[in-house]
Amino acid sequence: QVRLVESGGGLVQPGGSLRLSCAASGNIFRIYGMGWYRQAPGKQRELVADMTSGGNATYVDSVKGRFTISRDNAKNTVYLQMNSLKPEDTAVYYCYAEGDFGWGYGGYWGQGTQVTVSS
């Protein structure tokens, strides 16, 4: 069994910052990709940012220059530093991890954490 536990969401004013964390635990052999998706009400889930175990990062265009993804591979943890937040960043943010687990290659999702950007 593998668990992804997220933390760091909340309510912030426009222009503010938040830092999300996601820690994976359980029967993990190796995690390759870790990252963050988000889903706003009435919209499809979209990739926000992800990072390979080697440190290569990708971002959706709307967050480039504002969000930074990072990882601690030894702790199986991924972070998302979000700066200059905008109301359109409001969504539930989901962490995911893909790799080799006790049962084989696959992926897991976190439970989601709410980020609300509002004055």
N, C-alpha and C positions, 0 to 999 in steps of 0.2 A: 504494500500500500504506500502511496506517495501523497503528500499533502503540500499545497502551496498556500501560504498564509500571507495575506496582504495587510498593510497598515499605512497610515499617513494621509488618508483622504480627509475631506472636511469642507467647511465653508470659508471662502476667501474673497476679498474684494478684488475688483479688476485691477490689474497691475501687480498683484501680490504673487507670492510663491508658495509652493507646497513640494514636499518630497515624499514620494511613494516608495515603499519597500516591499519586497516579496521574497520570502524564504521558503525553499523547498526542503522537505525532509522525508525520510522513509527509505524504501528499498531502491536506492539510486546507484547505478554503476557510473554513468557519466552523462552530464547534461551538455548538449551541444548549443542549441539556440534557446535564449530566454528573451522575453519581451513583454510589451504591453499593448493591449487593444483597448478600445473604448466604445461605448454604445450610448448614444443620446436618445431621449424619448422619440419614438417614431422613426428612428434611423437605423441603418444596418451597422453591425459591429465593424469597426475599421482598425487597421493596424496603426498604432501611434509610433512605436519605435521597437527595434529589436537589435540584439547583439549576439554575435557568435562567441564561442568559447575563446577564440583568438582575439577578440576585441573589435571586430568589424561591426560598425553600427549603421543602421539605416533608419530614416525618419520619414514620416509623411510630410509633404511640403508645408502644410499649415502650421507645423510646430518647429520647423527648422530655425535655428538661431534662438529659440526660447526654451526648448526642452533638451535635457541631456540624459542619456541612458548610461549606466555603468553597471559593472558586475564585480562580485567577489566570488570567484570560482571555488575557492576553498570552502566557502560557507554556502555555496549553492544559492546565492542571493543576488537579486537584481534590483536596481534602484532607478527611479525616474525623477530627476530634478526638474521641476516645472516653474519657470519664471515668466514674468510679464503675462500672467494669465488673463484670458479674455472670457467674456460670458459664453462664447461659443465653445469653450473647452469644457463646459459643464457636461458631465456624462458619468456613467459607471465605468471605472477603469478595471480591466481584468489582466491579471498576470498569466503568462503561460510558459511552459518549459517543455522542450522536446529532447529526447535522448534515449539512452539505454537504461531500462529499469529492470526490476526483478523478473518481469514477465516477457521482456523483449523491447523492441524499439517502438516508441510512441510518444504521446504527449499528455499533459495535464493542464487544467485550468484552475486558477484561484476562484474564490467565491465572489470577488468583485468588491471595490471600494468606491463610494460616492465622492465625486469632486463637484462642488457647486461654486461657481464664480458669479457673485452678485453683490451689488451695492445695497 
